[in-house]
Amino acid sequence: MRATPLRDLTEKAWDAQLFAREKGLASMLGWLSYHTLRSKGSQPGYPDRTLARDRIVFAELKAEGGRLSDRQRAWLDRLAAAGGEVYLWRPGDLDDVGRVLSKRWMFVPSGHGRPVLLDGFEMWTPPCLWTAPSDDRPGGRWEDVGPAP
């Protein structure tokens, strides 16, 4: 049986790679994961996963070509603006996802500046980290919106 290339993974398959109970990456790294199975009656747009270990992470998962709804974007913006560690993860982000989940980073939201993960003397802003909107830029993935002008 051939493995599916990352770029061809569906959102459901991508979720399973990361969060399957015993064999998912997050599970193997000691993360607890919450996912609403039946969203009837829940707020639309809430991120796919809420993770907890030494910090709390909110993750929206999309296939490579998947697009966010307006409600999903609103939730990601609001959570990031409130100081949350928020990500939009696609299969192509696998290396960064592994790095985010494998270390005991300290998340430092930087208001309207550059949010970072700190580990001792190492400082890193993952490209897939969601940043809050500000007066001079929209919210979005760090790799897409970058630092404020």
C-alpha positions in Angstrom: 0.0 0.0 0.0 1.4 3.4 -1.0 1.4 6.4 1.3 -0.7 9.4 0.3 1.5 12.4 -0.4 0.9 15.2 2.1 -0.4 17.6 -0.5 -3.2 15.1 -1.3 -4.4 14.5 2.2 -8.0 15.3 3.0 -8.8 17.3 6.1 -10.1 14.2 7.8 -6.9 12.2 6.9 -4.7 15.1 8.0 -6.6 15.2 11.4 -6.0 11.5 11.8 -2.3 11.9 11.2 -2.0 14.4 14.0 -4.7 13.3 16.5 -5.4 9.5 16.2 -5.6 8.3 19.8 -2.5 6.2 20.1 -0.6 6.8 16.8 -1.2 10.5 16.1 1.7 12.9 16.4 0.1 15.0 19.1 -1.0 11.9 21.2 2.5 10.4 21.0 4.0 13.7 22.2 1.7 13.8 25.3 -0.9 16.3 24.2 -4.6 16.0 25.2 -6.9 17.0 22.3 -10.5 18.1 22.2 -12.6 18.0 19.1 -16.3 18.6 18.9 -17.8 15.5 17.2 -21.3 16.8 16.8 -21.4 20.5 16.4 -25.1 20.9 16.4 -25.9 23.8 18.8 -22.2 24.8 19.0 -20.8 28.2 17.8 -19.9 27.8 14.1 -16.3 28.4 13.1 -14.6 27.3 16.4 -11.2 25.7 15.6 -11.0 22.0 14.9 -8.8 21.2 17.9 -8.0 22.5 21.3 -4.8 21.0 22.7 -3.4 21.0 26.2 -0.1 19.8 27.7 2.2 22.5 29.1 0.2 25.2 27.3 -3.0 25.5 25.4 -3.1 25.5 21.6 -6.0 26.2 19.2 -5.6 24.6 15.7 -7.7 24.9 12.6 -6.9 22.1 10.1 -7.3 22.5 6.3 -6.3 20.5 3.3 -3.7 22.2 1.1 -6.3 23.9 -1.0 -8.9 24.3 1.8 -10.3 27.8 2.6 -11.4 29.3 5.8 -15.0 30.4 6.3 -15.6 34.0 7.6 -16.7 32.5 10.9 -13.5 30.4 11.2 -11.4 33.5 10.4 -13.4 35.5 13.1 -12.7 32.8 15.7 -9.0 32.6 14.9 -8.7 36.4 14.9 -10.5 36.7 18.3 -8.5 33.9 19.9 -5.2 35.4 18.7 -6.2 38.9 19.8 -6.9 37.5 23.3 -3.4 36.1 23.5 -4.1 32.6 22.4 -1.5 30.4 20.6 -3.5 29.8 17.4 -2.5 28.0 14.2 -3.9 27.2 10.8 -2.2 23.9 9.9 -2.0 22.3 6.5 -0.3 19.0 5.5 2.6 21.0 4.1 3.2 22.4 7.6 4.0 18.9 9.1 7.6 19.8 10.0 6.6 23.0 11.7 3.7 21.2 13.5 6.1 18.6 14.8 8.5 21.4 16.0 5.6 23.3 17.7 4.3 20.2 19.5 7.5 18.5 20.4 9.1 21.2 22.6 8.0 22.8 25.8 7.9 26.3 24.3 6.7 29.4 26.0 4.3 31.3 23.8 4.8 35.1 23.8 2.0 37.0 22.0 3.4 40.3 21.0 0.3 42.4 20.6 0.8 44.1 17.2 4.4 42.9 16.8 5.9 39.5 16.2 4.6 36.7 18.3 7.2 34.1 19.2 7.8 30.7 20.8 10.7 30.7 23.3 12.8 27.8 24.5 15.8 29.0 26.5 17.7 31.1 24.1 15.9 29.9 21.0 13.2 32.2 19.6 11.0 31.2 16.6 7.9 32.4 14.9 6.3 29.4 13.1 5.0 30.4 9.6 1.7 28.7 10.4 1.1 30.7 13.5 -2.1 32.8 13.3 -1.6 36.5 14.1 -4.3 38.9 15.3 -5.4 41.7 13.1 -4.2 45.2 13.8 -4.9 48.7 12.5 -2.3 48.2 9.7 -2.8 44.6 8.7 -5.4 41.8 8.7 -5.1 38.7 10.8 -3.6 35.6 9.2 -0.8 33.1 9.0 2.5 34.7 9.9 4.0 33.7 6.6 1.2 35.5 4.8 0.9 38.7 6.9 4.4 39.1 8.4 5.5 41.9 10.6 3.5 45.1 10.7 4.8 47.7 8.3 
